[in-house]
Amino acid sequence: MKQTIALISIGIVTIYSIVSADVAHSTAKTSMQPPMTNPSSTTVFVRYMVDDVDAAVAFYTNHLGFTLDEASAPAFAAVSRGNLRLLLSGEKSSGRRPMPDGTKPVPGGWNRIQLRVSDIKAQAARLRAAGVKFRRDDMVSGPGGSQIWVVDPSGNLIRFSQPKTDAS
């Protein structure tokens, strides 16, 4: 069985989502219960609100190894890295429209994507040399490994981690 594990952090809670690529959906469906996901899909989509779509695209492609998939600046762009597709919603995008109660989706906060690396010290040095803004200056290490946080031009967090197994 082929599985892909995706990590999405919401606030301070991290959600691990396991997507099985080679397993048929075994739950019986009725016309009242449409499928929620495509079991053969291994791509995880995450939306970030951004202030400047072009600046966000440059940040993710130049510093974090993403590839530009779709460009509709100033409203929207999509970039990908591995099985993560990051949807960048500018102020003119439908994702930034106010909610019925008037609440406006804005960038920043504690939601974040996580990118694993094999040499976190080298990654931190490379990002610092490129002038990337860090959320905190120190590297946090614990029983699971080490981590650093950087912010994109709009204030969205990106967490880099090096698992303990890779850290020897």
Legacy VTK file of the C-alpha trace (Angstrom):
# vtk DataFile Version 3.0
C-alpha trace
ASCII
DATASET POLYDATA
POINTS 168 float
0.000 0.000 0.000
1.477 3.350 -1.075
0.792 6.182 1.362
1.607 9.852 1.435
1.622 11.709 4.723
0.757 15.396 4.674
1.223 17.744 7.594
-0.992 20.761 8.038
-0.809 22.966 11.117
-3.847 24.897 12.254
-3.093 27.252 15.092
-1.037 25.256 17.548
-2.628 21.959 16.507
-0.911 19.869 13.860
-3.048 17.584 11.712
-1.479 14.592 10.022
-3.449 13.476 7.007
-2.652 10.105 5.448
-3.690 9.828 1.827
-3.670 6.301 0.432
-2.863 6.332 -3.247
-3.388 2.661 -4.071
-6.334 1.720 -1.863
-9.905 1.677 -3.146
-12.464 3.565 -1.053
-14.280 0.809 0.863
-17.136 2.778 2.458
-20.490 2.274 0.748
-21.842 5.460 -0.778
-25.394 6.533 -1.393
-26.653 9.486 -3.375
-26.873 11.340 -0.044
-23.182 10.709 0.761
-20.975 12.031 -2.047
-17.268 11.233 -1.804
-15.286 13.891 0.060
-11.916 13.105 -1.508
-10.420 11.394 -4.505
-8.536 8.427 -2.993
-6.058 8.371 -5.891
-4.975 11.988 -5.303
-1.765 12.540 -3.374
-1.631 16.315 -3.731
-2.370 18.411 -0.657
-3.750 21.912 -1.290
-3.182 24.716 1.228
-4.362 28.313 0.758
-2.349 31.257 2.064
-3.657 34.801 1.984
-0.947 37.146 0.695
-0.603 40.907 0.321
1.403 40.779 -2.920
1.073 37.746 -5.208
4.216 38.515 -7.221
6.314 38.936 -4.041
4.914 35.667 -2.650
5.691 33.780 -5.878
9.245 35.149 -5.875
9.710 34.156 -2.216
8.447 30.580 -2.583
10.191 29.896 -5.919
13.504 31.655 -5.181
14.011 30.675 -1.534
11.964 27.549 -0.799
12.216 25.431 -3.945
8.616 25.741 -5.157
7.662 25.705 -8.852
5.158 28.157 -10.319
2.091 26.248 -11.585
-0.389 29.029 -12.248
-0.006 32.809 -12.387
-2.938 35.232 -12.317
-1.379 38.152 -10.469
-2.379 40.314 -8.793
-5.276 38.086 -7.713
-3.883 34.561 -7.484
-1.018 32.135 -8.088
-0.357 28.478 -7.342
3.063 27.046 -6.554
4.037 23.466 -5.769
6.771 21.502 -4.078
6.455 17.738 -4.093
2.857 16.850 -3.293
2.095 20.253 -1.729
0.268 22.804 -3.863
0.203 26.210 -2.210
-2.593 28.519 -3.367
-1.593 32.168 -2.962
-4.647 34.426 -2.736
-4.087 38.145 -3.237
-6.536 40.879 -2.281
-8.396 40.587 -5.621
-8.973 36.803 -5.351
-12.264 35.143 -4.502
-10.573 33.612 -1.432
-10.127 37.090 0.048
-13.783 38.158 -0.233
-15.337 39.114 3.107
-17.470 36.562 4.942
-21.212 37.274 5.323
-20.543 38.758 8.782
-17.946 41.157 7.312
-14.858 39.291 8.559
-12.023 39.632 6.047
-9.542 36.780 5.436
-6.046 38.170 6.073
-2.486 36.821 5.893
-0.340 35.770 8.819
-1.316 34.025 12.003
0.017 30.710 13.265
-1.189 28.442 10.474
1.839 27.062 8.669
3.180 24.523 6.265
6.078 22.301 7.239
8.961 21.428 4.936
11.370 18.670 5.929
15.067 19.099 5.299
18.078 16.839 5.852
20.451 19.610 7.053
18.569 22.267 8.995
21.714 24.236 9.931
22.679 24.592 6.261
19.081 25.517 5.369
18.995 28.199 8.079
22.353 29.616 6.948
21.219 29.722 3.304
17.946 31.469 4.165
19.673 33.990 6.462
22.241 34.774 3.752
19.354 35.402 1.328
17.778 37.881 3.765
14.722 35.748 4.586
12.939 36.909 7.750
12.889 34.421 10.631
10.017 34.231 13.144
12.521 33.542 15.889
16.302 33.640 15.778
17.023 30.359 17.537
16.709 26.771 16.377
14.444 24.662 18.579
15.583 21.080 19.228
13.737 18.348 21.039
13.217 14.593 21.103
11.734 14.615 17.577
14.444 16.707 15.933
15.115 20.361 15.172
13.033 23.170 13.701
13.167 26.772 12.513
10.421 29.173 11.410
10.557 31.716 8.601
7.881 34.103 7.370
6.899 34.937 3.807
6.543 38.559 2.663
2.934 38.660 3.966
3.713 37.183 7.406
2.642 33.563 6.761
4.731 31.007 8.666
6.794 28.203 7.169
8.318 25.632 9.506
11.411 23.708 8.468
12.122 20.524 10.378
14.886 17.962 10.485
13.726 14.747 12.118
16.010 13.244 14.769
16.664 10.238 12.489
18.250 12.559 9.888
20.138 14.653 12.467
23.003 12.299 13.367
LINES 1 169
168 0 1 2 3 4 5 6 7 8 9 10 11 12 13 14 15 16 17 18 19 20 21 22 23 24 25 26 27 28 29 30 31 32 33 34 35 36 37 38 39 40 41 42 43 44 45 46 47 48 49 50 51 52 53 54 55 56 57 58 59 60 61 62 63 64 65 66 67 68 69 70 71 72 73 74 75 76 77 78 79 80 81 82 83 84 85 86 87 88 89 90 91 92 93 94 95 96 97 98 99 100 101 102 103 104 105 106 107 108 109 110 111 112 113 114 115 116 117 118 119 120 121 122 123 124 125 126 127 128 129 130 131 132 133 134 135 136 137 138 139 140 141 142 143 144 145 146 147 148 149 150 151 152 153 154 155 156 157 158 159 160 161 162 163 164 165 166 167
